[in-house]
Amino acid sequence: MRQIVIHNNVRRLRFNHDEMTQQQLAEQVGVTRQTIVAIEKEQYTPSLELAFRIAIVFNLPLEEVFYLEDAP
């Protein structure tokens, strides 16, 4: 079975969205700032529900916020 890595554009999207802070995004999606930090550093993969909540904040399809890549 091949391994898949989930990457994200959360940090870039925050800055393109009126320089939204990690705290502001966290409050909008109902998590802690530390959770947003971990997602941005790709140290934590969010639940499907949280991934959708983040995409909704940016008014983007899920695939434009999170994307898959085959691991080497």
CYANA upper distance limits for C-alpha pairs under 8 A (distance plus 0.5 A):
  2 ARG  CA     70 ASP  CA      7.81
  2 ARG  CA     71 ALA  CA      8.07
  3 GLN  CA     70 ASP  CA      6.63
  3 GLN  CA     71 ALA  CA      5.96
  4 ILE  CA     68 LEU  CA      6.91
  4 ILE  CA     69 GLU  CA      6.12
  4 ILE  CA     70 ASP  CA      5.08
  4 ILE  CA     71 ALA  CA      5.89
  5 VAL  CA     68 LEU  CA      6.21
  5 VAL  CA     69 GLU  CA      5.72
  5 VAL  CA     70 ASP  CA      6.59
  5 VAL  CA     71 ALA  CA      6.40
  6 ILE  CA     42 GLU  CA      8.26
  6 ILE  CA     45 THR  CA      7.77
  6 ILE  CA     66 PHE  CA      7.21
  6 ILE  CA     67 TYR  CA      6.23
  6 ILE  CA     68 LEU  CA      5.18
  6 ILE  CA     69 GLU  CA      6.91
  7 HIS  CA     42 GLU  CA      7.14
  7 HIS  CA     66 PHE  CA      6.21
  7 HIS  CA     67 TYR  CA      5.86
  7 HIS  CA     68 LEU  CA      6.69
  7 HIS  CA     69 GLU  CA      7.89
  8 ASN  CA     39 ILE  CA      8.38
  8 ASN  CA     40 GLU  CA      7.48
  8 ASN  CA     42 GLU  CA      8.06
  8 ASN  CA     65 VAL  CA      6.00
  8 ASN  CA     66 PHE  CA      4.78
  8 ASN  CA     67 TYR  CA      6.61
  9 ASN  CA     13 LEU  CA      6.54
  9 ASN  CA     40 GLU  CA      8.19
  9 ASN  CA     64 GLU  CA      7.98
  9 ASN  CA     65 VAL  CA      5.66
  9 ASN  CA     66 PHE  CA      6.98
 10 VAL  CA     14 ARG  CA      6.60
 10 VAL  CA     39 ILE  CA      8.38
 10 VAL  CA     40 GLU  CA      6.55
 10 VAL  CA     65 VAL  CA      6.76
 11 ARG  CA     15 PHE  CA      7.05
 11 ARG  CA     40 GLU  CA      6.49
 12 ARG  CA     16 ASN  CA      6.72
 13 LEU  CA     17 HIS  CA      6.45
 13 LEU  CA     58 PHE  CA      7.78
 13 LEU  CA     65 VAL  CA      8.40
 14 ARG  CA     18 ASP  CA      7.71
 14 ARG  CA     19 GLU  CA      6.13
 14 ARG  CA     20 MET  CA      5.43
 14 ARG  CA     21 THR  CA      7.36
 14 ARG  CA     22 GLN  CA      8.24
 14 ARG  CA     25 LEU  CA      8.35
 15 PHE  CA     19 GLU  CA      4.40
 15 PHE  CA     20 MET  CA      6.42
 15 PHE  CA     21 THR  CA      8.48
 16 ASN  CA     20 MET  CA      8.47
 17 HIS  CA     58 PHE  CA      7.91
 20 MET  CA     24 GLN  CA      6.75
 20 MET  CA     25 LEU  CA      7.35
 21 THR  CA     25 LEU  CA      6.93
 22 GLN  CA     26 ALA  CA      6.55
 22 GLN  CA     33 ARG  CA      6.20
 22 GLN  CA     36 ILE  CA      6.69
 22 GLN  CA     37 VAL  CA      7.64
 23 GLN  CA     27 GLU  CA      6.66
 23 GLN  CA     32 THR  CA      7.87
 23 GLN  CA     33 ARG  CA      5.50
 24 GLN  CA     28 GLN  CA      6.81
 25 LEU  CA     29 VAL  CA      6.82
 25 LEU  CA     33 ARG  CA      8.37
 25 LEU  CA     36 ILE  CA      8.13
 25 LEU  CA     54 ILE  CA      8.30
 25 LEU  CA     57 VAL  CA      8.38
 26 ALA  CA     30 GLY  CA      6.31
 26 ALA  CA     31 VAL  CA      5.48
 26 ALA  CA     32 THR  CA      5.95
 26 ALA  CA     33 ARG  CA      5.80
 26 ALA  CA     35 THR  CA      8.12
 26 ALA  CA     36 ILE  CA      6.81
 27 GLU  CA     31 VAL  CA      6.84
 27 GLU  CA     32 THR  CA      7.75
 27 GLU  CA     33 ARG  CA      8.48
 28 GLN  CA     57 VAL  CA      7.88
 29 VAL  CA     50 LEU  CA      7.56
 29 VAL  CA     53 ARG  CA      6.31
 29 VAL  CA     54 ILE  CA      6.88
 29 VAL  CA     57 VAL  CA      8.26
 31 VAL  CA     35 THR  CA      6.90
 31 VAL  CA     36 ILE  CA      8.14
 32 THR  CA     36 ILE  CA      7.38
 33 ARG  CA     37 VAL  CA      6.80
 34 GLN  CA     38 ALA  CA      6.69
 35 THR  CA     39 ILE  CA      6.69
 35 THR  CA     44 TYR  CA      8.15
 36 ILE  CA     40 GLU  CA      6.62
 37 VAL  CA     41 LYS  CA      6.73
 38 ALA  CA     42 GLU  CA      6.55
 38 ALA  CA     43 GLN  CA      5.55
 38 ALA  CA     44 TYR  CA      5.79
 39 ILE  CA     43 GLN  CA      6.52
 39 ILE  CA     44 TYR  CA      5.50
 39 ILE  CA     45 THR  CA      6.74
 39 ILE  CA     46 PRO  CA      7.43
 46 PRO  CA     50 LEU  CA      6.30
 46 PRO  CA     51 ALA  CA      6.34
 47 SER  CA     51 ALA  CA      6.63
 48 LEU  CA     52 PHE  CA      6.73
 49 GLU  CA     53 ARG  CA      6.74
 50 LEU  CA     54 ILE  CA      6.69
 51 ALA  CA     55 ALA  CA      6.78
 51 ALA  CA     62 LEU  CA      7.56
 51 ALA  CA     66 PHE  CA      8.16
 52 PHE  CA     56 ILE  CA      6.60
 52 PHE  CA     62 LEU  CA      6.66
 53 ARG  CA     57 VAL  CA      6.90
 54 ILE  CA     58 PHE  CA      7.21
 54 ILE  CA     65 VAL  CA      8.41
 55 ALA  CA     59 ASN  CA      6.50
 55 ALA  CA     60 LEU  CA      5.80
 55 ALA  CA     61 PRO  CA      6.65
 55 ALA  CA     62 LEU  CA      5.86
 55 ALA  CA     64 GLU  CA      8.44
 55 ALA  CA     65 VAL  CA      6.61
 56 ILE  CA     60 LEU  CA      6.73
 56 ILE  CA     61 PRO  CA      8.21
 60 LEU  CA     64 GLU  CA      6.83
 60 LEU  CA     65 VAL  CA      7.67
 61 PRO  CA     65 VAL  CA      7.61
 62 LEU  CA     66 PHE  CA      6.57
 63 GLU  CA     67 TYR  CA      6.09
